[in-house]
């Protein structure tokens, strides 16, 4: 079976559906009823209009059915002994062989659970291949939601795993410098800097339009050395949830991007028949693909000897920016709200998770001094 994404030639009800996921079986026919479920889940839902959401949902559902296909399992088998149902085997495979985190597995399972619930309502199966259990859920109301007692019981599919939230990972300043030393490719280096110094997501950085870049020294409305506000338009680059926002680009980074645009990008774009809108181009003169960026950070991690991911750069930007603004006597706004808006978080509670990283960072800086450790633990008092 295959997963493809439609071109602009696909239309349904007069609506162009470029980038819509297409699940095909071994005969290159639509994989039913999974394909109909995608039409229901992505076209009927007002919260699933983003092409990034389409891609993520398509890949998650494809992952499940590809597993079934590879192991000769039928999706509608709902009467097997406990623990041997296709959905349970998929969960155990993801945890045991792929070593995915419970949170990642549950994101995939939640979609498959929705598929089975839809299939049962449509009469494709008579029973669900899982049961439900009652769990306690707390309302998220404000910054102190975790201390509220107005909890309620909700139903949760029994196939889902218990989640333990992993700590947010970011790079230290020394690790950032090591990464820079191992990025000789101009496009890779610029992509790294764009995510690190502006908080852009990977999809946003690799589709960042070249038209946004200019020589800041030529603008009379700018003061040398200031950060430059750039408005991101979801019609011009890939943004999660298609939600417009603004980012602040450092002066020197804008200069570097402009130099890349006028030199390296000019060389690369001539290798492709059609000039893409993106600033950062591959060696073939095309926009960098998502898989290429994943591979880039995988190779970088091997070279530097520690994990580096695109999202870690976003976490690093948020942590250090929040720490700097909280200490700055000149910043008059609310640091947490500033970082929230730059990252595009819909809830400030999500941004607030970086506060404990600041404490962790400051503690590491203090504990890094040998004299401090000696003073705390009495080292140096040799007999």
N, C-alpha and C positions, 0 to 999 in steps of 0.2 A: 504494500500500500504506500501511498504518497501523500505528502502535504504540499499543496501549492497555494499561491496567493494570486488573486485575480488581477487582471489589468483593468484599465478604464473602460474596456469594451463590455464588461459585465454590468447589466442594468436590470433592476427589479423595480417595477412600479414607477418607471421613469427616473429612478435614482441610480446614479453611477456608484458602483461599489468597488472601486480600485483598492486592492489590498485586502479583500475579504478572503478568509481561509477556506480552502477547498480540500475536503478529505476524499481521496480516491482509493478504491479497492484495487486488488491485483489485476482486474480487467479494465482499469482506468475509468470506472464508472463511479458516480457519487456513492459514498459509503453511507448507507441508510440504516437506521434512522438518525445517525449522528449528524449528518449534514443538515437535516431538517431542524435538529435541535439548535445548531449554530445559527440558523436563520432566525429562529425564535428568540434565542438568548441575546443575540447581538443587534438585531434589527428592531425588535419590539421594545427593547430596553432603552430608555432615555439616558441612562448612565453608562452606556457602552458604545458611545459614538466615536471614540478615538480609535484610529488605526492601530495604535500601540496596544490598546485593549484587545482589538480583534486578533492581532498577532499572538499575544500572550494566551488568550483563550484557545485559539486554534492549535497552538503548540502543546498545550496541556492536554487537550482532548486527543490529539494525535498520539501523544506519548502513551496514553492508556490503551488505545486501540492497536497501536503498533506492538505493544507488549502482548496483547491477546493474540494478535496474528502470528507473532514469532513463537508463541508457545502452544498454538493450536487450541486456544480457548474461545468459547462463545460468550459474547457479552450478556446474552439473555439467560444464561444458566443461573437459576436462582434457588435450586433445590439440592445443591451439593452439601456434603457434611460441613459442619462448622470449621472454619479455618482454611477450607479448600476452595471457597468461592473465588471467582476471577478477581473481584475487587480486593479481597483480602490478600490474595497472592501478589497482586500488583503492589499493595502497600508494603508487604513484607520484603519484596524484591527491592523496592526503592530504599528501604531502611537497611536491609542486610547486605546487599551487594553494591548499591550505589553510595551508601553511607550518607544519604541526604538528611538534612536536619528535619525534625518533626514539623517545624513551621513550613518548610518548603514542601514536604510531603502533603501536609494538610491543605495547602493552597491548591495542589493538583487534585486531591481527593474531593475537596469541596465542590469543584466543578463537576466531577464525575457523579457525585451524589445528586447534584441538581439535574444532571442528565437522566439518571435513573428515576428520579421523582417525576420528571416530565414524561418519560417513557411510560411510567405506570399510569399517569393521568390520561395519556393518549391511548391506552389499551395495548401497548406493544408487549408488556409483561404483566403478569397477574400479581406478582409479589415483589417487594423490594429485597435486594440481597443484603440487607442490613436492618438493624433495629435502631431504636432511639433510646437515649438515656437522659435523665434529668440532671442538669448542671446548674450551678448558681452563677448568675451574671449580674454585675453591678452596672448601674447607669453611670455614664460618663457625664458628670455635671461639674464643670469647673476644675480648677487645679487640685482640689482636695477630694476628688471623686473616690480615691482609694480608702477614705475613712468614713464614707457614708454607709449607712446601714439599710438603706431602702433597696435591698436586693430582691430579685425575683428568680424563679426557676424557669429555665428555657430548655427546649429539646435540642439534642445534639446527636448527630449520626454516630452510632457506636463504632464505626470503622475508623473514625478520626483518632489521631494520636494525642496524648497529653503533651502540651507544648511547654518548653522551658525557654524563655527569651534569652538569646545569646547577647553578650555585651557588644556594644557598638565598637568597631575597630577603626582606628585611624593611624596615620603615619606620624612619627616624630620628625622634627626638623632635620635630624641627621639622616633618617631614612629617606626623606624627600631628596636630599642632596645626593645620596647614593643612587637613587632612581634616575636622577638627571644625568649622572655620569654614565649610565648604561642605556641611554636613549640617543644613539647617533642619528637615527632617521629623523629628518626635519619635521615630517608630518606627525610622527609618533610623539615627538617631543612637544610640539605645539598643542596636540590634543591633550597630552598630560597636563600642560600648564593651564590650558583653558578650563579644564575641570577642577584643577587644584585651586586656582586663584579667583574663580567666579562662582563655584558651587554648581555648575551645570551638570545635569545627568549625562550619561554616555550618549543617549540618543539625541540629546540637544546639542552636545558638543560636535558630534560627527555630522550633524545637519546644519550647523551654525552658518548662516548665509554669508557669502563673501561681500555682499552689498552692505553689511553692517560695519565693515572695517574701513577705516580711513586714517589719514595722517593727522594725529591730534595737534601737531604743531601748526597746521594750516587753518585751524579753527580759532577765530578771534573771540568766540564766546566761551572758550575754555582757558583755564589757568594751568600753566605747566605743572605737572606732577599730581594733579587731581585725579580722582577716580571718575570714570566716564559712565554715565547711565545709558544702558542699552535696553530698549523695549523689545521684548520677544513676542512675535506674532505667530500664533499657531498655524496661520495660513502659509507661513514662510519656512518653518522648521518643525521638527517633531517635538511636541511638548506633551507631557503626561496630562491626561484629562482635557487636552486642548484648551488649557486655561492660560490666558495671556499673563505675563508678569515682566518685571524688569530686573536686570542684574547690573552690578557695578563692576566695570572692567578697569583694572589698574592702568595708569598711563603707559608704563613701560610695556605691559602686555599688549596694549593696542598698537604700540610702535612695532613690537615683534610680529604681530599678526599682519600689519601693513607691509612690513618687509617681506614676509613669507608670501603674501598675496602678489606682490609685484615681481618677485624673483622665482622662488621655488614653485609656486602655483602656476605661474606662466609656463614653466617648463613641463609640468605634469599635464596640464589641461590639453596641450597639443598632442598628447598620445591618445586622446579619445575623440570620437567623431562629434559628440555633443558635449558642450561645456555644462557641467552640473552647477547648481546654485551654491553648493556647500563650499566653505572656505578650505577645509582640510581635504586633500585629495590623496588617493592611493597612488602607488607607483604606476598604475595603468591610467591615471587621469580621471578616475571615477570617484564618486562618493564612497567613503569607507563603509563597509557592511558591518552589521552588528556582530557577526561571527568573527570578523577580522579584528575588531576591538577586543573581544573576549580572548582571542588567540594572542594578541599583543600583550595583554597583561599576564597571561599565562607564561609566556616566554620571559617577560620581565621578571616575574617572580622567581623563575629558575636562575636567572643571571644574578640577581641581587641576594638570593638566599633567604628571603622572607616573603610572606604573602602580600600581594599588591592587587587590588581590584579597582575598577572604575568607581565603584560606590565608596570605597575607602577614601578616595580623593575628595569626594563630596563631604564625607564625615570630617575629614581633616580641615577642609575650608570652614565648615560650620564651627568646629571646636575652637580653632585658633582665632577666627573672627570674633566669635562671642567672647572669648577670653580677653582679647585686645580692647573691644568696645567697653566692656565692664570696667576696665582699668583706666580708660581714657578720660581725662578731665574735660576734654573739649567736646565730647559727644553728648548731645543734649536729648537724644531720643531714648527709646527703650531698646536695649541691645537684643533682647529676645524677639521682639516684634520685627526688628530690622532683619535679623537672620531668617526668621520665618518667611518674610516676604521675598527675600533673595532666593531661598530654596523652593518656594512655591508650595509650602505646607498649608493645608486647609485648616489645620488645628494647631494652635500654639503648644498644646501638650506634646505633640510630636517633636517640636523644636526643643522643648524643655528637657528632653532626654539627654541633650548635650551638656546640661549643667553639671551632671556628676562626672562627665569626662574632664571638665575644667579642673575640678578638685583632684581628679586622678593625675592630670598632667602636672599641676602645681606640686603635688606630693612627690612625683617622680623627679622633678627638678631639684627639690630640696634633698631628697634621699640620695640623689646622685653624688652628693658631696661626701667624700670619705670622712672628713672631719665631723660632719653631723652624725654619721653612723657611729663613729668612735665615741662621740659624746653621749649618745643615747645608750649604747650597749657597753660602755666602759672599756672598749678596745684600746690597746696601747699601754695598759697597765700591766706590763709584763713582769713576771717574777724575777 
